[in-house]
Amino acid sequence: MKLSRKIILASHSPRRSQILSEAGISFEQRVMPVEETYSKDMDPLEVPVYLSGKKAAQFTGLVGEEIVICADTLVVVGQEILEKPASRDEGLRMLRRLSGRTHLVVTAVSMLDRGQITSVSDVAEVTFRPLEDEEIIYYLDRFQPYDKAGGYGIQEWIGMIGIERIRGSYYTIMGMPIHKLYTMLRPYIVFT
């Protein structure tokens, strides 16, 4: 499988890089700084679409034939958005909030192609069993998930021992709904 156009992944996320690589998508990483702010009045399910589009817009006029891929992931419990925890205490608060509950993971992907931005999002439901504080503390101290929405990675220890059920794409929860991205890139894919 080859792509007829060069792909730029505008993300430092090792998980997003891994998913694209494993899907056979060749890419170059190039990230531009963007302030990830949004109106607190926004529907929580729309925030990742807005943020990934904002990231893609940073590249407008700076790329030619390359396709830029940006993504954003948020965890939503009730109507509360859980972003990346800024500290151990915030991570502890987040995981206590998720313990024994079902929450949503929303990941949006935006593609900048010849000046046009197209965005899609995907939602998955994740249910944690009740977690003990010592389990949460063990996880925070050893895995330091401060670069992950909601303060956890499904592929890490806490996901292995704590998640009882998921409904939706595992890859959406990891931060890249590859099935949606593949559909966006399909016109540029050549099977050889």
C-alpha positions as CSV (number, residue, x, y, z in Angstrom):
1,M,0.0,0.0,0.0
2,K,1.3,3.4,-1.0
3,L,-0.1,6.9,-0.7
4,S,0.1,9.2,-3.8
5,R,0.6,12.2,-1.6
6,K,3.0,12.9,1.3
7,I,1.4,12.8,4.8
8,I,2.4,15.1,7.6
9,L,1.3,14.0,11.1
10,A,1.0,17.1,13.2
11,S,1.3,15.4,16.5
12,H,4.1,14.4,19.0
13,S,1.9,11.5,20.2
14,P,3.8,8.2,20.2
15,R,0.5,6.4,20.1
16,R,-0.7,8.2,17.0
17,S,2.6,7.6,15.3
18,Q,2.4,3.9,16.2
19,I,-1.2,3.5,14.9
20,L,-0.4,5.2,11.6
21,S,2.8,3.1,11.2
22,E,0.9,-0.1,12.0
23,A,-1.8,0.8,9.5
24,G,0.9,1.1,6.8
25,I,0.7,4.8,6.4
26,S,4.0,6.5,5.8
27,F,4.3,10.0,7.3
28,E,6.6,12.7,8.5
29,Q,6.0,14.4,11.8
30,R,5.8,18.1,11.9
31,V,4.2,20.0,14.8
32,M,3.3,23.7,15.1
33,P,2.4,25.2,18.5
34,V,-1.2,26.0,19.0
35,E,-3.1,27.2,22.1
36,E,-5.6,24.5,22.8
37,T,-8.3,26.8,24.1
38,Y,-12.0,26.7,23.4
39,S,-15.2,28.3,24.6
40,K,-16.5,26.7,27.8
41,D,-20.0,27.0,26.3
42,M,-19.2,24.5,23.5
43,D,-20.8,21.1,23.5
44,P,-18.1,18.7,24.9
45,L,-18.5,16.4,21.9
46,E,-17.6,19.2,19.5
47,V,-14.5,20.4,21.3
48,P,-12.1,17.8,19.8
49,V,-13.4,18.7,16.3
50,Y,-12.8,22.4,17.0
51,L,-9.3,21.8,18.4
52,S,-8.1,19.4,15.7
53,G,-9.3,21.9,13.1
54,K,-7.5,24.7,14.9
55,K,-4.3,22.6,14.8
56,A,-4.7,21.9,11.0
57,A,-5.4,25.6,10.3
58,Q,-1.9,26.4,11.6
59,F,-0.5,24.8,8.4
60,T,-2.7,26.7,6.0
61,G,-0.5,28.3,3.3
62,L,2.6,26.5,4.6
63,V,2.2,23.2,2.8
64,G,1.7,22.5,-0.9
65,E,0.7,19.0,-2.0
66,E,1.2,17.5,1.4
67,I,-1.8,16.3,3.4
68,V,-1.7,17.4,7.1
69,I,-3.3,15.2,9.7
70,C,-4.2,16.6,13.2
71,A,-6.1,15.0,16.0
72,D,-7.5,15.8,19.4
73,T,-8.9,13.5,22.1
74,L,-11.0,14.4,25.2
75,V,-12.6,12.3,27.9
76,V,-16.1,13.3,28.9
77,V,-17.8,12.2,32.0
78,G,-21.3,13.5,32.5
79,Q,-20.9,17.0,30.9
80,E,-17.4,17.5,32.4
81,I,-14.4,17.5,30.1
82,L,-11.3,15.7,31.4
83,E,-8.2,16.9,29.6
84,K,-4.6,16.0,30.4
85,P,-3.9,16.1,34.1
86,A,-1.5,18.9,35.0
87,S,-0.3,17.1,38.2
88,R,-0.5,13.9,40.2
89,D,-3.3,15.3,42.3
90,E,-5.3,16.1,39.2
91,G,-4.6,12.7,37.8
92,L,-5.8,11.1,41.1
93,R,-9.0,13.3,41.0
94,M,-9.7,12.3,37.4
95,L,-9.2,8.6,37.9
96,R,-11.4,8.6,41.0
97,R,-14.0,10.4,39.0
98,L,-13.8,7.6,36.3
99,S,-13.8,4.8,38.8
100,G,-16.8,2.6,38.6
101,R,-18.4,4.7,35.8
102,T,-18.9,4.8,32.1
103,H,-17.4,7.8,30.2
104,L,-17.0,8.9,26.7
105,V,-13.8,9.2,24.8
106,V,-14.1,11.6,21.8
107,T,-11.3,11.8,19.2
108,A,-11.5,14.0,16.2
109,V,-9.2,14.0,13.1
110,S,-8.8,16.9,10.8
111,M,-7.2,16.7,7.4
112,L,-5.8,19.8,5.6
113,D,-5.7,19.1,1.9
114,R,-4.9,21.9,-0.6
115,G,-6.2,24.6,1.8
116,Q,-9.4,22.7,2.8
117,I,-9.9,21.3,6.2
118,T,-12.1,18.2,6.7
119,S,-12.9,17.0,10.2
120,V,-14.5,13.8,11.5
121,S,-14.9,12.5,15.0
122,D,-15.6,9.2,16.7
123,V,-17.0,8.4,20.2
124,A,-16.3,5.4,22.3
125,E,-17.8,4.4,25.7
126,V,-15.4,3.1,28.3
127,T,-16.5,1.5,31.6
128,F,-14.1,1.2,34.5
129,R,-14.7,-1.2,37.4
130,P,-14.4,0.5,40.8
131,L,-10.7,1.3,41.3
132,E,-8.9,1.4,44.6
133,D,-6.8,4.4,45.6
134,E,-3.7,2.3,45.9
135,E,-4.2,1.0,42.3
136,I,-4.6,4.6,41.0
137,I,-1.6,5.8,42.9
138,Y,0.5,2.8,41.7
139,Y,-0.5,3.7,38.1
140,L,0.2,7.4,38.4
141,D,3.6,6.9,40.0
142,R,4.8,4.3,37.5
143,F,3.2,5.4,34.2
144,Q,2.9,9.2,34.7
145,P,0.0,9.6,32.3
146,Y,0.1,13.3,32.2
147,D,0.1,13.5,28.4
148,K,-3.2,11.5,28.2
149,A,-6.8,12.8,28.2
150,G,-8.5,11.7,31.3
151,G,-5.2,10.7,32.9
152,Y,-5.0,7.2,31.5
153,G,-4.0,5.1,28.5
154,I,-6.2,2.1,27.6
155,Q,-3.1,0.2,26.5
156,E,-1.4,0.7,29.9
157,W,-1.7,-1.2,33.2
158,I,-4.7,0.7,34.4
159,G,-6.6,-0.1,31.2
160,M,-5.6,-3.7,31.4
161,I,-6.8,-4.2,35.0
162,G,-9.5,-1.6,35.3
163,I,-11.5,-1.4,32.1
164,E,-14.4,-3.8,32.1
165,R,-16.1,-2.9,28.8
166,I,-15.6,-0.7,25.8
167,R,-18.2,0.1,23.1
168,G,-16.6,1.6,20.0
169,S,-13.1,1.7,18.5
170,Y,-10.1,0.8,20.7
171,Y,-8.1,3.1,18.4
172,T,-10.4,6.0,19.1
173,I,-9.7,5.6,22.8
174,M,-6.0,5.5,22.0
175,G,-6.2,8.8,20.2
176,M,-6.6,8.0,16.5
177,P,-9.8,6.6,14.9
178,I,-7.8,4.9,12.2
179,H,-11.0,3.6,10.5
180,K,-12.2,7.1,9.9
181,L,-8.8,8.4,8.8
182,Y,-8.4,5.5,6.4
183,T,-11.7,6.5,4.8
184,M,-10.5,10.1,4.4
185,L,-7.2,9.0,2.9
186,R,-8.6,6.2,0.7
187,P,-8.7,8.3,-2.5
188,Y,-4.9,8.7,-2.2
189,I,-4.1,5.0,-1.5
190,V,-2.7,2.7,-4.2
191,F,-2.3,-1.0,-3.6
192,T,0.8,-2.4,-5.2
